[in-house]
Amino acid sequence: MPLLLHPRFPSSHAAACAHRDAAVHHRDARPALHLPELHATRQRRNNVACRATRAREAPPPPLPKQKQTVAPAAAALSKEAHKYFDHAVVTVRAGDGGHGAVLAMPASPSTDAPKSPRRRSDKGKRNGVKKVSYKRNYDGSVALPMGGHGGDVVVYADEASETLLQFHEKARYCAKRGGNVGAAGTLSSRMHNGFAGETLRIPVPVGTVVKRKKGAVLADLAHPGDEVIVARGGQGGISLIDVPEYKRRKAMALSPNIMRDASDKVLIHGQPGEEVSLELTLRVVADVGLVGLPNAGKSTLLSAITLARPDIADYPFTTLMPNLGRLGGDPSLGALQFSSEATLADLPGLIEGAHLGKGLGRNFLRHLRRTRVIVHVVDAAADDPVDDYKIVRKELRMYNPQYLERPYVVVLNKIDLPKAQDRLSSLAFEISSIGCEECDDNNTIKGNLNGSTGENNTSSETKAEGGEKELRDYPIPQAVVGASVLKHIGIDEMLKEIRAALGKCFDHRLPEP
Ligand SMILES: Nc1nc2c(ncn2[C@@H]2O[C@H](COP(=O)(O)OP(=O)(O)OP(=O)(O)O)[C@@H](O)[C@H]2O)c(=O)[nH]1
């Protein structure tokens, strides 16, 4: 008869005895050493001891290394948040399944018991023993309790969350395991499944792309409330009935889950939860992206037309992380036309070579990906505003040529300064001439210039040799407006043009009138 193992009667004693016997046997079986051999062995032992002593004498230098690795990371997080806010790698582990149990059948009433006269209170009892009613499966077999399912791990887009910085402080998250089947012992109708482990929900900013590390993209959480299960909890273990062999046939009629031998015990163990490493990348979700060289006045523009209050200062790279602001709907338009608010993202200033990562440009450029309209801010009082304009356009093109296909408005800023005021019209003309009015691509939009004819350019003539498109092969701006966002000059005109560009993008989503 096969040996039936039961958790209530562990075989640890037997195992210990077997281990001791084996040890004794092993000692006895060791061949006797002759004297020279014995001497050599002692010598070897001494050598080892000496080496060990020497090793202990010179311990590896401990603390300074730890300081170097841990402390700067924490300091860097607060000082250089812009390097970390939009990318993080985390490891998540779902909960293990809870364990099932090995159960015994309840004792059957003794056939030898003397028969006593049946009373009213004995209703439902057979020979004085209460008849047990078990929970049943669909097929009629007795439902044995299962270990609880391990908790899943879910990542969801939360509007209250803004950056991924917290994942640099804590990079490992574990869900709870499922509960074990509470009662081992005798099968009864009151037994419950183990409790399911709670789902671990991890909030991330809206716009986070969740990807397996070095693997496939799992989800793009572009809208508030979007969520994805990234790791599934382990299945709970099943329970088994342990009955002696002579009772098996009867027990099998009740349930097929009869324990046969020790190897069945693995079935009662819950499955381990999934563990995955995830790469989280934040791509800002905004309808409008503000681009331009450092110090052009992008943050000032954002604070002039929205309630956002970004840092503004007279030195480049004041903005290190995208700032978001909400643009109210245009009250002059009907509710259906454009009542919804649009989000504006003020991106850090771009410099020449940004597409190659200069000034962390690549990190910022990727935040334009979801924008529909680009507002290009140019400092009209700078030495060469047209060149500044071209530098930024070229960087956009080299990072992602599709950025140049999007409708865009050029804001010639700082016209309160005399230098800018004098050359405003010539600048507007020059900038609005760089591009083609009707480009080949389907997704380009016919330009709407303030006085520009765009005569100088025809796309067929200006295509660069070798097939790569030049700036003039991309659409001209929707509008070029002069403004002083600091002094609130030309703000209405600018807003009108931004809304017009946005309106064109939203038009195709509006319901048919
Ligand atoms: N005279 C004048 N100064 C302006 C105007 N707009 C912005 N400025 C000034 O230009 C400087 C830079 O402005 P910011 O808004 O920080 O420029 P930014 O483009 O966001 O700069 P980065 O953060 O480096 O990308 C600040 O000193 C502003 O006060 C304007 O219309 N007129």
The ligand as a Tripos MOL2 file, in Angstrom:
@<TRIPOS>MOLECULE
LIG
   32    34     1     0     0
SMALL
NO_CHARGES

@<TRIPOS>ATOM
      1 N1         10.1980   92.3480  -22.6760 N.pl3     1 LIG1
      2 C1          9.6250   91.1810  -22.6550 C.ar      1 LIG1
      3 N2         10.1990   90.1930  -21.9550 N.ar      1 LIG1
      4 C2          9.5910   88.9840  -21.9520 C.ar      1 LIG1
      5 C3          8.3960   88.7490  -22.6540 C.ar      1 LIG1
      6 N3          8.0620   87.4550  -22.4630 N.ar      1 LIG1
      7 C4          8.9830   86.9170  -21.6620 C.ar      1 LIG1
      8 N4          9.9060   87.8240  -21.3430 N.ar      1 LIG1
      9 C5         11.0870   87.6370  -20.4820 C.3       1 LIG1
     10 O1         11.9510   86.6760  -21.0610 O.3       1 LIG1
     11 C6         12.5900   85.9430  -20.0350 C.3       1 LIG1
     12 C7         12.4120   84.4640  -20.2960 C.3       1 LIG1
     13 O2         11.0500   84.1450  -20.1940 O.3       1 LIG1
     14 P1         10.5330   82.6570  -19.9740 P.3       1 LIG1
     15 O3          9.0560   82.6700  -20.0720 O.co2     1 LIG1
     16 O4         11.1430   82.0600  -18.7650 O.co2     1 LIG1
     17 O5         11.1720   81.9690  -21.2510 O.3       1 LIG1
     18 P2         11.1640   80.4090  -21.6380 P.3       1 LIG1
     19 O6         11.0750   80.3270  -23.1130 O.co2     1 LIG1
     20 O7         10.1300   79.6960  -20.8770 O.co2     1 LIG1
     21 O8         12.6140   79.9960  -21.1610 O.3       1 LIG1
     22 P3         13.1680   78.5270  -20.8300 P.3       1 LIG1
     23 O9         12.5570   78.1400  -19.5310 O.co2     1 LIG1
     24 O10        14.6250   78.7180  -20.7500 O.co2     1 LIG1
     25 O11        12.7810   77.6420  -21.9510 O.co2     1 LIG1
     26 C8         11.9690   86.3730  -18.7110 C.3       1 LIG1
     27 O12        12.8110   87.2930  -18.1140 O.3       1 LIG1
     28 C9         10.6700   87.0490  -19.1400 C.3       1 LIG1
     29 O13        10.2780   88.0680  -18.2580 O.3       1 LIG1
     30 C10         7.8290   89.8320  -23.3860 C.ar      1 LIG1
     31 O14         6.7860   89.7200  -24.0240 O.2       1 LIG1
     32 N5          8.4940   90.9990  -23.3410 N.ar      1 LIG1
@<TRIPOS>BOND
     1     1     2 1
     2     2     3 ar
     3     2    32 ar
     4     3     4 ar
     5     4     5 ar
     6     4     8 ar
     7     5     6 ar
     8     5    30 ar
     9     6     7 ar
    10     7     8 ar
    11     8     9 1
    12     9    10 1
    13     9    28 1
    14    10    11 1
    15    11    12 1
    16    11    26 1
    17    12    13 1
    18    13    14 1
    19    14    15 2
    20    14    16 1
    21    14    17 1
    22    17    18 1
    23    18    19 2
    24    18    20 1
    25    18    21 1
    26    21    22 1
    27    22    23 2
    28    22    24 1
    29    22    25 1
    30    26    27 1
    31    26    28 1
    32    28    29 1
    33    30    31 2
    34    30    32 ar
@<TRIPOS>SUBSTRUCTURE
     1 LIG1         1 GROUP 0 **** ****
